[in-house]
Amino acid sequence: MSLFLVFLAIVLIGVAVLLGTGLAPKIFRRGTAGGADVPFEDGFDEPVASLPPVLLPARAAAEDIDHLRFAVGLRGYRMDQVDQVLDDLRDQITVKDQKIEALGEELERLRRPTEQRP
């Protein structure tokens, strides 16, 4: 019973502080739609970005993946998983770039004899 009374006292003190400081309207925003009060109509505010967005160039290269950095949020992320995915992505891009370069060279080699014939 005494724990309940302590809990009730803490809740009442919290409510009194919210009402006394004027924070209650900011916390429990209310909008109006057709004259009726609608709680939380506009939802939460967008978080303030303290870092620039994480962007890749239109033609990302393996070096771009090496320099990519993510912001850490409250919930965060499993860095080992993200790092593994980024390493795999970097390796795949490198392999594809090498294949594209080899195919381009082969195409140029095959075009040369036909263009040089009289």
C-alpha positions as CSV (number, residue, x, y, z in Angstrom):
1,M,0.0,0.0,0.0
2,S,2.8,2.4,0.8
3,L,4.4,1.8,-2.6
4,F,1.1,2.7,-4.2
5,L,1.0,6.0,-2.3
6,V,4.6,6.8,-3.2
7,F,3.8,6.2,-6.9
8,L,0.6,8.3,-6.6
9,A,2.5,11.1,-5.0
10,I,5.2,11.1,-7.8
11,V,2.5,11.1,-10.5
12,L,0.7,14.0,-8.8
13,I,3.9,16.0,-8.4
14,G,4.7,15.4,-12.1
15,V,1.3,16.6,-13.2
16,A,1.5,19.6,-11.0
17,V,5.0,20.5,-12.5
18,L,3.7,20.0,-16.0
19,L,0.6,22.2,-15.4
20,G,2.6,24.8,-13.4
21,T,5.3,25.3,-15.9
22,G,3.1,25.3,-19.0
23,L,4.8,22.3,-20.6
24,A,1.5,20.3,-20.8
25,P,0.3,22.0,-24.0
26,K,3.7,21.5,-25.7
27,I,3.7,17.8,-24.7
28,F,0.1,17.1,-25.4
29,R,-0.4,19.2,-28.5
30,R,-4.0,19.5,-29.8
31,G,-5.1,20.5,-33.2
32,T,-8.6,21.5,-34.3
33,A,-10.4,19.8,-37.2
34,G,-13.9,21.2,-37.8
35,G,-14.1,22.8,-34.4
36,A,-13.4,19.5,-32.5
37,D,-10.2,18.9,-30.7
38,V,-8.0,16.3,-32.3
39,P,-5.0,15.1,-30.2
40,F,-1.7,14.7,-32.0
41,E,-3.1,15.8,-35.4
42,D,0.3,16.8,-36.7
43,G,2.3,14.0,-35.3
44,F,5.8,14.3,-34.0
45,D,8.2,17.0,-35.1
46,E,10.9,16.0,-37.5
47,P,14.2,15.4,-35.7
48,V,16.8,18.1,-36.1
49,A,19.6,16.8,-38.3
50,S,23.0,17.6,-36.7
51,L,24.9,15.8,-39.5
52,P,24.6,16.1,-43.3
53,P,22.7,13.4,-45.1
54,V,24.5,10.2,-46.1
55,L,24.6,10.4,-49.9
56,L,26.4,8.4,-52.5
57,P,27.4,9.8,-55.9
58,A,25.3,8.8,-58.9
59,R,28.2,6.5,-60.0
60,A,29.4,5.1,-56.7
61,A,32.8,3.5,-56.7
62,A,34.5,1.2,-54.1
63,E,36.2,4.3,-52.6
64,D,32.9,6.0,-52.0
65,I,31.7,3.0,-49.9
66,D,35.0,3.1,-47.9
67,H,34.3,6.7,-47.0
68,L,30.6,6.2,-46.1
69,R,29.7,7.0,-42.5
70,F,26.3,6.7,-40.7
71,A,25.1,8.7,-37.8
72,V,24.4,6.8,-34.6
73,G,20.9,7.2,-33.3
74,L,19.3,6.4,-30.0
75,R,18.5,2.9,-31.1
76,G,21.7,2.7,-33.1
77,Y,22.5,-0.3,-35.3
78,R,24.7,-3.4,-35.2
79,M,27.9,-2.0,-36.5
80,D,29.4,-5.3,-37.3
81,Q,26.4,-6.2,-39.6
82,V,26.5,-2.9,-41.4
83,D,30.3,-3.0,-41.8
84,Q,30.0,-6.5,-43.2
85,V,27.3,-5.5,-45.7
86,L,29.3,-2.4,-46.8
87,D,32.5,-4.6,-47.2
88,D,30.5,-7.0,-49.4
89,L,29.0,-4.2,-51.4
90,R,32.4,-2.6,-51.9
91,D,33.8,-6.0,-53.1
92,Q,30.9,-6.5,-55.5
93,I,31.2,-3.1,-57.0
94,T,35.0,-3.7,-57.5
95,V,34.3,-7.0,-59.3
96,K,31.6,-5.4,-61.5
97,D,33.9,-2.5,-62.4
98,Q,36.7,-4.9,-63.4
99,K,34.3,-6.9,-65.5
100,I,32.9,-3.8,-67.2
101,E,36.4,-2.6,-68.0
102,A,37.4,-6.0,-69.4
103,L,34.3,-6.2,-71.5
104,G,34.9,-2.7,-72.8
105,E,38.4,-3.5,-73.8
106,E,37.3,-6.7,-75.5
107,L,34.6,-4.7,-77.4
108,E,37.2,-2.2,-78.6
109,R,39.5,-5.0,-79.6
110,L,36.7,-6.6,-81.7
111,R,35.7,-3.4,-83.3
112,R,39.2,-2.4,-84.5
113,P,39.8,-5.0,-87.2
114,T,36.4,-4.3,-88.8
115,E,37.0,-0.5,-88.9
116,Q,40.6,-0.9,-90.3
117,R,39.5,-3.0,-93.3
118,P,39.6,-1.3,-96.7
